[in-house]
């Protein structure tokens, strides 16, 4: 492979802001894009050679033979693009199905490529032929990208853009129903800065009252000074089961020690705990119970300290993944406060905001500006 921009390349990143910024709030103006909920990918093609690098520069190529095939069929012979790999399913994006594509067995990778094929959504140009575009402004990169990808078709897509902040606001409200993650605002005058946070992202923020049913120790915890690493969170399903929905973390060091002391009276016998079945290997087949190993955690110790499910906490979260009483927080939740006024049994899925559905095909359709 011999390209003007060679792997590894870390993608340009975004910093969070609370609302969609005005188009003229930055010199040179802003352009807005949907924020895709998938795997960030820098795609390198040099004729018959294709490499796909992740956000951390780890190779993704072997996991997505269907994407490699699409790149060879539709992208320019020699190019480097910034994109997102997503898996459409039932009219929306499915991060669950996308995550399953990362598997060590080649036979399973091939099967999943057939059963849950991925799409590539392209949004920036780093190189074309012998020319590097990283030092050109986004406005020029986008114009050239539109020329190069004018005739692509599924499973390759050129992300839509708008310079209208009001339109971006509508996308923010509507596109979540298709499984998207928010909106990204990009300075039109900015060059491409690998690993630099020049872009702005607006993501959905919500709160929920959850049951605290255990905790894991921090990696720096010792017997002499135990420190809490994360709280294990649950919600009650309609049938009365306490479902594990995620964790809350990111506590100051002093607070980690305080929480250990604060939660000590709630420590429970694992055999009597709602999640006591985690000790049985079969219980982890779907990765839903705390303590289970997965392809993401490897041999990492995920054992936890069980607590009687008597404490309620308010946490902040962006959105859920999964359906019904199998839904869980997509990312780590943020602890807000204890809710001493809430009964644990009242913490169910009904409190969660129901997102209005939106057809993914309408997001991936013709560009509108």
N, C-alpha and C positions, 0 to 999 in steps of 0.2 A: 504494500500500500504506500503510495507516494502522493500526498495531498498537501496543499498550502497550509492547512490546519490539520495537525495530526493528533491522534489520541495519545494520552488521555486529556480530556477537556472537562472541567467542571462547569456546569451551566450557570448562566447569570441568574441571580436570585431576586426575591422581592421582600420588602419589609411590610409588616401589617399596618394598616390604617383603619380608622373606625367607620369611615363612610366613603362613598365614591367621590374622589376629588374632582374639582372643577377642571374642565379641559384646559383652561388658561392659567392654572395654578403653578405651572412650571414653565420656565422659558422654553420656547419652541413648541409648546403644547403637548398634549397627551393623546394617546390612542388607547382604546379599551378592547379587551378580549375576554371571552369566557375563561374561567379557571377550571381546567380539566382535572378530574380526580382519577389519576392513574399513576403510571411509572414515568418519571421524567427520563428522556432518552436523547443523547447526542448520537445521531446516526451518521456514520462515515461510509461513503461508497466510492470505491475506485474500480470502475468497470465491474468485474465479476466478484470483487471482494467487498464484503459488508461487515462492519463492526458496529455494535450498539453498546454505548457506554451509559451507565446509570448516573444518577446525581452524584454518587460517591466515586464515580469512575470505574466501578466494578462492571465486568462484562455481562450483558444480558443476552447476547447473540444466540446462544444455544437454546435458550428457553422460548424463543419466538421465531421458529422457522417460517411461520406464516407471514410474519412481518418482513423477514429477510426476503422472502419471495416477492412480496408486494413492492419492496424497495427496488429490487432488481427489475421489476416490470414497469415501474412508473416514475421513479426519481431520475434526475439527470445522471449520465454515466459517471461523472466525477463531481461529488458534492459533499458538503457537511451541513446538516440541518439540526436545529433544536426542535424537539417534538415531545409528544406525550403518547405513551402506549396505553390504550384503554380497551376494555372488553364490554361491548354493548350486549345487553340481554333484556328481553321483554320490554323494549322501549326506553331503557335507561342504562346508565353505566353501572356495572357491578364490580366493586373493588374486591369482594369475596372471590369471585371467579377469576379475576386478574391475579390475585395472590396465589391461587392454586396453580398457576402456570409456572411458578418457581418450584421445580421438583428435580431431584438428582437423577431419576431414572429416565433414560432417553426414550424408552417405550411409552412412558406416561406423558412426557413432553409432546411426543408425536400425536398421541391420542387426544390430548387437550387442545392441541392446535387445530384438530379437526372438529372437536365437539364444541369448544368455546373459543372460536377464532378472535384474534385481537385486531384492532384498528390502530392506525398511526395518524395522529393529528399534528400537523406541522405548523409552527408559528414563527420560525426565524431562520435566517440564512447566514451561515458562517463562512462557507466557501463554495465556489463553483468553478470547475475546470482548474486552471492554474492561478485563479484569483482568490485572495482572501478578502472577505467582506467584514471582518470583525472591527475594523477601524472606520467603517462607514456608518453614518447615522441610521437609526432604525427606519426612518422614512424611506431612505434609499434601499435598504435591505428588504423591506416589505414590498416595495414596488417591483424589485427584481424577482422576489419569491413568487409574486402573483403571476408574473410572466412565465416562470419556469413550471409552475404547477397549475396552469390554467385549465389543463385537460385531465387532471387526476380524477379518479372515481374510487368508490369504496373498494377496499378498506383503507385507502389513503385519502386524507382530507386536509384542506387548507383551512385553518381556523378563521372564522369570521371576525371582523373588526368593525369598530365604529369610533367616530370622533365626537359623538354626541353623548354627553354625560347623562342626559335623561334616558336615552336608549340603554346605556349601561346599567342604570338603576332598574329598568324593566328586566334586563337580563338577570340581574342579581336576584330579583324576586321570582322570576318564572323558571329559570333554568335549573334551579335546585331540584325541581320536580323530575328532571331528567337525570339526576344523579351528579350534577356538576357541583363545584366547590365554592363558587363565588365569582369575583371579577378581578382582573388584573389591569392596572393602568401603567402604560409604558411611555417614557419620554421619547418623543419623536426625534429629538436631536441627539440622543444618547448612542454612543458606540457600544459594541458588545464587550462586556467586562466579565470574563469567567469568574464565578464565585463572588462577584460584586453585587451588592443589594441596591440596584438603581431603580428597580421596578417597585410598584406599590400594589398590595393585594388587599382585597376586602372580602372577609369571610363571614359566614353566619355565626352568630353568638347567641346561645340560649342557656337557660339554667334548668336544673331538675333537682328534686329532693330524692335522695337515694339512701338505702340502708347500708351502713358500714358493717361488714360481716367478717373482716379480718384485715391483716396487714402483713407486708413483707418487710424484712429488715434491710437496711441500707447496706451497700457493698462495703462501707467503712465501719459498720457496726462491730463492736467487740463485746465479749461477756462483761467486761468492766464498764463499758459505756455503750449500751444498746441504743441504736438509732433507727427510727422508722424510715423505711424507704418509700412505701406507697400504701395507700388504703385500698382495700378491695371492696368494690361497690356492687350492690344488687338492687333489683326491682322485682316486685311480686307479679307473677303471671296470674291470669284469671283462675287457674286451677290451684292457686295457693303456693306454687313452687317459687322459691327465691332464686331468680336467675342472675348469674354473674354477668355484669354488663360492662365492666372495665375497671380502671384504677384512677386514683388521684395521687399526684406526686408534686414535686417541686416545692418542698418546704424548706425554710431557712434551717440551718444546722441546729440552732438552739431549739426551734420548734420540734424538730425530729425527736430530740430527747424528751421534751415535755409530753409529746403524744404517747410515747411508750408508757410513761408514768400514768397519764390520764386514762389510758385504755386498759391498764392492768386489771382492774376489777371486772372487766368484761371477758377475760380470757376463758375459753370454753374447751371442753373435751371434744376432740375431732370426731369421735364416734357418735356424738350427739348433735353434731353441727349439720346444717342443711347441705353443706358441701362435703360431708364426710366421705362421700363416694369417690373423692379425688384420689384416694389411696389405691383404688382399683384401676389397673391399667386400662381396662375396657371403657372406663368412664371418659377417657380422654380421646376417644376415637374421632370426635368432631371438634376437639380443641376448645370446648366451651367452659371447662371447669378450671379454676385456678390450680396451679401446681403442675399442669400438663406441659410436656415437651412438644415442640413443634419444629418445623424446618427453619423458623426464624430464630428460635432460642437455642437450638442445639442441645448441648449438655448443661446449660445454665441451670442452676438450682432455683426452681420456682416454688419451693415449699412456702407455706404461709402459716402465720399464727392465727388460729380461728378465734373469733369473738362472738359472743351471743349477739344476735341481730337486734339490738335494742337502741342503737344510736342512729339518728338521721342527720345527714349532712346535705347542704345545698352546694351543688357543683356547677361549674360552667362547662359547656361543651359546644362543639360546632355543629355536628350532625351525627345521626345514627346510621349504621349499616345493618342490613338484614331486615327481615320482615317479622311482624307480630311479636310474640314473646321470645323470639330468637334474636331480636335487635340488640345492638350493643353500641357503645360509644366508638366512633371511628378513630379518635385520637385520645391521648391521655386527658382526663378531665381535670379541671382546676378547682381545688377546694375553696369555697367562699366562706362558709360559716356553719356552725352547728345549728340544727333546727330542733330545739328542745320542745317546741310547740307541736311537733308532728309525731304521730304514731307510726312506727315502722310499717305496720300492715296497710297503711294508707298510701304507701309509696309504690304505685303501680305504673304500668305503661300508659294508662289513660291520660296522665298529666302531660305527656310529651306532645309537642306541637306536631300536628299532622301536615306534612308538606303536600301541596296540591300537585298532582301529577302533570307532567309535561312531556311530550313526545320527543325523544332524543333525535329522531329524524329531522325535526324542525330546527334543532340546533346545528346539526351537521349539514343542513341544506344550503341553498345558494346564499352567497354573501349578501349582506345588506349594510349599507353605509349611510 
